[in-house]
C-alpha cells in the first residue's frame, strides 16, 4: 500500500492535493470520554436532534449522550453488529447483524429492540436509509448483494446482485444509492426505485475503497482508499475529478456542507481534513493526531464535531481495553 508518485498522478490529468500545509493547530481532539467495555466495534451514527451517538459494538449497540459524553445505555441482543441506520421520522433505528444475517429494529425513544428482520444476504455490513424509496438497504459482504428492506412491511422486498464485495454505501436522497466495491476498486450507482445497478465506475488507482461521503450541492462522491488516497467522483457521470493524499488505513468518511470539509478517519491515528475549494479542487488542511485504531467516525451536523472511537493498542485478537470516544473540532 504505497502512495503513487506525484508525477504519475499529474500525468493522469487528475487534480491532486498533498498533506502539507495548514492550520493543524486549529483542529485537535477536544475531549476524550472513557466508555469501557469489551468487544470490537464498527460504524458510528449520530441522531443530532436527540443528541445520541450510536456505536455498533459486536453483541450490542452503545448509546452515548453527545452533550456529556456519558454512556446512556447499551442495547443488547446483537450478533456481530456493524452499523445503525437511523430513521428519526419513524422513531426507528436498524442494526445490521453480520453474524445473524438479520437486522434488529430499535425504538429510538425507548432505546430497545422492537423487532427483527431476516435478510437473504450473508454478513450484512454497512446499512443505510434511502429517503427517496423509504427503504433500508444492507450491504452483504459475503454474498456480493444488497438487501432492500421495506420498514413498513418489516421484511426484505428485493435483493440486488452487485459486481463485487460491497463496503460502505450512501443515498443521495434523489433515487440513487452509491456503493464502494472493496475488492474491485469500483463505485456502483443503484436506482433505488427499481433496485437495479445503473452504472459501475472505476476508482483506479484506489485500493480497497471503504468509507464514502457525498456533497449534494456539487454532486461529488468521496471514496477513501487503503493506499492513502481519497478519490473524488462526479456523481452524475462517474468522471474522476481529483485524487487527494490521506492517512493510512481509512474506514470512514464524512462531508460537512457548511464548512466544506471532508473527513477521513484513519487507523494510523490521524484524521485527514480536506477542504473543497470548488467542485473539482481540493486541498489538505491537516492530518489531525487522534489515536491509533480510530478508523470510524460520525459527524454531528449541528455542532460540526467529529466523533471517533478507539481502544488501547494491543496485539491482534487481544481483549479490548480502555475503549474511548474522541471528539475532534476547531478550537
NORQUI-V896320 format. One record per residue. N is the residue number from 1. RES is the residue in one letter. PHI is phi in whole degrees, -180 to 180 (none if undefined). OMEGA is omega in radians with two decimals (* if undefined). Layout:
# NORQUI-V896320
n | res | phi | omega
N | RES | PHI | OMEGA
N | RES | PHI | OMEGA
This chain:
# NORQUI-V896320
n | res | phi | omega
1 | X | none | -3.10
2 | X | -116 | 3.08
3 | X | -65 | 3.01
4 | X | -72 | 3.08
5 | X | -58 | -3.12
6 | X | -59 | -3.13
7 | X | -63 | 3.13
8 | X | -66 | 3.12
9 | X | -65 | 3.13
10 | X | -66 | 3.14
11 | X | -65 | 3.14
12 | X | -75 | 3.08
13 | X | 77 | -3.12
14 | X | -116 | -3.14
15 | X | -61 | 3.13
16 | X | -128 | 3.02
17 | X | -144 | -3.08
18 | X | -127 | -3.03
19 | X | -79 | -3.13
20 | X | -107 | -2.83
21 | X | -60 | 2.46
22 | X | 110 | -2.93
23 | X | -78 | 3.08
24 | X | -57 | -3.10
25 | X | -66 | -3.13
26 | X | -78 | -3.14
27 | X | -125 | -3.14
28 | X | -163 | 3.00
29 | X | -74 | -3.09
30 | X | -86 | -3.08
31 | X | -144 | 2.99
32 | X | -129 | -3.09
33 | X | -120 | 3.09
34 | X | -62 | -3.14
35 | X | -116 | 3.11
36 | X | 69 | 3.12
37 | X | 95 | -3.09
38 | X | -97 | 3.05
39 | X | 94 | 3.14
40 | X | -77 | -3.14
41 | X | -151 | 3.10
42 | X | -143 | -2.99
43 | X | -73 | 3.05
44 | X | -115 | 3.06
45 | X | -139 | 3.14
46 | X | -123 | 2.93
47 | X | -99 | -2.99
48 | X | -64 | -3.10
49 | X | -66 | -3.12
50 | X | -90 | -3.11
51 | X | 61 | -3.13
52 | X | -117 | 2.98
53 | X | -105 | 3.12
54 | X | -105 | -3.13
55 | X | -120 | 3.07
56 | X | -72 | -2.93
57 | X | -131 | 3.05
58 | X | 64 | -3.06
59 | X | -98 | -3.09
60 | X | -162 | 2.99
61 | X | -120 | 3.08
62 | X | -87 | 3.10
63 | X | -121 | -3.06
64 | X | -116 | 3.05
65 | X | -78 | -3.08
66 | X | -75 | 3.07
67 | X | -84 | -3.09
68 | X | -108 | -3.06
69 | X | 79 | -3.10
70 | X | -90 | 3.08
71 | X | -73 | -3.13
72 | X | -84 | -3.12
73 | X | -167 | 3.01
74 | X | -127 | -3.13
75 | X | -100 | -3.05
76 | X | -83 | 3.01
77 | X | 94 | -3.14
78 | X | -90 | 3.11
79 | X | -129 | -3.09
80 | X | 58 | -3.13
81 | X | -64 | -3.13
82 | X | -112 | -3.06
83 | X | -160 | -3.14
84 | X | -130 | 3.04
85 | X | -95 | -3.05
86 | X | -102 | 3.06
87 | X | -129 | -3.03
88 | X | -57 | -3.13
89 | X | -62 | 3.12
90 | X | -100 | -3.10
91 | X | 58 | -3.10
92 | X | -131 | 2.98
93 | X | -129 | -3.06
94 | X | -128 | -3.03
95 | X | -110 | 3.10
96 | X | -81 | 3.12
97 | X | -106 | -3.09
98 | X | -63 | -3.13
99 | X | -88 | -3.09
100 | X | -119 | -3.07
101 | X | 47 | -3.09
102 | X | -154 | 3.08
103 | X | -127 | 3.05
104 | X | -87 | 3.12
105 | X | -101 | 3.13
106 | X | -118 | 3.06
107 | X | -85 | -3.07
108 | X | -74 | 3.09
109 | X | -90 | -3.12
110 | X | -84 | -3.09
111 | X | 57 | 3.09
112 | X | -133 | 3.06
113 | X | -70 | 3.12
114 | X | -123 | 3.13
115 | X | -180 | 3.11
116 | X | -145 | -3.12
117 | X | -126 | 3.10
118 | X | -79 | 3.05
119 | X | -123 | -3.11
120 | X | -79 | -3.12
121 | X | -76 | 3.14
122 | X | -100 | -3.13
123 | X | 59 | 3.01
124 | X | -60 | -2.99
125 | X | -115 | 3.09
126 | X | -62 | -3.14
127 | X | -141 | -3.09
128 | X | -138 | 3.00
129 | X | -111 | 3.11
130 | X | -109 | -3.08
131 | X | -66 | -3.12
132 | X | -66 | -3.14
133 | X | -99 | -3.05
134 | X | 76 | -3.09
135 | X | -106 | 2.98
136 | X | -105 | -3.13
137 | X | -123 | 3.01
138 | X | -109 | 3.06
139 | X | -100 | -2.97
140 | X | -98 | -2.94
141 | X | -70 | -3.10
142 | X | -107 | 3.09
143 | X | -129 | 3.13
144 | X | 53 | 3.13
145 | X | -139 | 2.95
146 | X | -121 | 3.08
147 | X | -96 | -3.13
148 | X | -106 | -3.07
149 | X | -113 | 3.00
150 | X | -93 | -3.09
151 | X | -63 | -3.13
152 | X | -68 | 3.12
153 | X | -78 | 3.14
154 | X | 70 | -3.13
155 | X | -155 | 3.04
156 | X | -73 | -3.09
157 | X | -115 | 3.12
158 | X | -162 | 3.03
159 | X | -129 | -3.12
160 | X | -108 | 3.06
161 | X | -75 | -3.13
162 | X | -111 | -3.09
163 | X | -84 | -3.13
164 | X | 172 | -3.08
165 | X | -84 | -3.09
166 | X | -75 | 2.99
167 | X | -113 | -3.10
168 | X | -76 | -3.13
169 | X | -143 | 3.05
170 | X | -153 | 3.09
171 | X | -110 | 3.05
172 | X | -90 | 3.13
173 | X | 75 | -3.09
174 | X | -117 | 3.13
175 | X | 103 | 3.11
176 | X | -125 | 2.98
177 | X | -121 | -3.12
178 | X | -112 | -3.05
179 | X | -134 | 2.97
180 | X | -78 | 3.03
181 | X | -101 | -2.98
182 | X | -65 | -3.04
183 | X | -84 | -3.08
184 | X | -108 | -3.05
185 | X | 64 | -3.09
186 | X | -132 | 3.13
187 | X | -126 | -3.11
188 | X | -107 | 2.99
189 | X | -109 | 3.12
190 | X | -105 | 2.94
191 | X | -90 | -3.03
192 | X | -80 | 3.06
193 | X | -88 | -3.13
194 | X | -99 | -3.13
195 | X | 56 | 3.13
196 | X | -130 | 3.05
197 | X | -79 | 3.12
198 | X | -92 | -3.05
199 | X | -145 | 2.98
200 | X | -128 | -3.05
201 | X | -116 | 3.10
202 | X | -74 | 3.03
203 | X | -109 | -3.10
204 | X | -51 | 0.20
205 | X | -96 | -3.11
206 | X | -66 | 3.07
207 | X | -111 | 3.06
208 | X | 55 | 3.09
209 | X | -64 | -3.13
210 | X | -122 | -3.10
211 | X | -64 | -3.09
212 | X | -143 | 3.10
213 | X | -135 | -2.98
214 | X | -145 | 3.00
215 | X | -105 | -3.07
216 | X | -68 | -3.07
217 | X | -64 | -3.12
218 | X | -102 | -3.12
219 | X | 52 | 3.12
220 | X | -122 | 3.12
221 | X | -110 | -3.09
222 | X | -122 | 3.11
223 | X | -104 | 3.12
224 | X | -102 | -2.91
225 | X | -126 | -3.10
226 | X | -64 | -3.14
227 | X | -89 | 2.97
228 | X | 61 | 3.06
229 | X | -129 | 2.88
230 | X | -110 | 3.13
231 | X | -100 | 3.12
232 | X | -103 | -3.05
233 | X | -123 | 3.01
234 | X | -72 | -3.06
235 | X | -73 | -3.13
236 | X | -88 | -3.03
237 | X | -121 | 3.10
238 | X | 78 | -3.12
239 | X | -69 | 3.07
240 | X | -83 | -3.02
241 | X | -111 | -3.14
242 | X | -163 | 3.00
243 | X | -130 | -3.04
244 | X | -126 | 3.12
245 | X | -75 | 3.13
246 | X | -132 | 3.12
247 | X | -74 | -3.04
248 | X | -95 | 3.07
249 | X | 76 | 3.14
250 | X | -73 | 3.08
251 | X | -143 | 3.12
252 | X | -154 | 3.10
253 | X | -144 | 3.11
254 | X | -150 | 3.10
255 | X | -126 | 3.10
256 | X | -109 | -3.08
257 | X | -66 | -3.12
258 | X | -77 | -3.12
259 | X | -96 | -3.09
260 | X | 62 | 3.13
261 | X | -106 | 2.99
262 | X | -108 | -3.10
263 | X | -111 | 2.98
264 | X | -127 | 3.12
265 | X | -93 | -2.94
266 | X | -121 | -3.10
267 | X | -63 | -3.11
268 | X | -74 | 3.12
269 | X | 91 | 3.05
270 | X | -130 | 2.99
271 | X | -120 | -3.12
272 | X | -80 | 3.10
273 | X | -110 | -3.10
274 | X | -117 | 3.11
275 | X | -97 | 3.06
276 | X | -89 | 3.12
277 | X | -73 | 3.04
278 | X | -157 | -3.06
279 | X | -57 | -3.06
280 | X | -120 | -3.10
281 | X | -132 | -3.01
282 | X | -140 | 3.07
283 | X | -144 | 3.13
284 | X | -78 | 3.09
285 | X | -86 | -3.06
286 | X | -166 | 2.87
287 | X | -113 | -3.02
288 | X | -75 | 3.07
289 | X | -64 | 3.11
290 | X | -121 | 3.09
291 | X | -161 | 3.10
292 | X | -53 | -3.13
293 | X | 95 | -3.14
294 | X | -81 | -2.94
295 | X | -103 | 3.11
296 | X | -119 | -3.10
297 | X | -151 | 2.96
298 | X | -139 | -3.11
299 | X | -105 | 3.08
300 | X | -80 | -3.07
301 | X | -72 | -3.13
302 | X | -92 | -3.11
303 | X | -88 | -3.09
304 | X | 64 | 3.07
305 | X | -97 | 3.09
306 | X | -98 | 3.10
307 | X | -105 | 3.09
308 | X | -132 | 3.06
309 | X | -135 | 3.14
310 | X | -160 | 3.08
311 | X | -126 | 3.12
312 | X | -64 | 3.10
313 | X | -57 | -3.12
314 | X | -157 | 3.07
315 | X | -61 | 3.13
316 | X | -57 | 3.13
317 | X | 73 | 3.05
318 | X | -77 | 3.12
319 | X | -59 | 3.13
320 | X | -75 | 3.11
321 | X | -130 | 3.04
322 | X | 57 | 3.09
323 | X | -65 | -2.96
324 | X | -141 | 2.99
325 | X | -95 | 3.12
326 | X | -116 | 3.12
327 | X | -118 | -3.13
328 | X | -110 | 3.10
329 | X | -162 | -3.14
330 | X | -90 | -3.13
331 | X | -128 | *
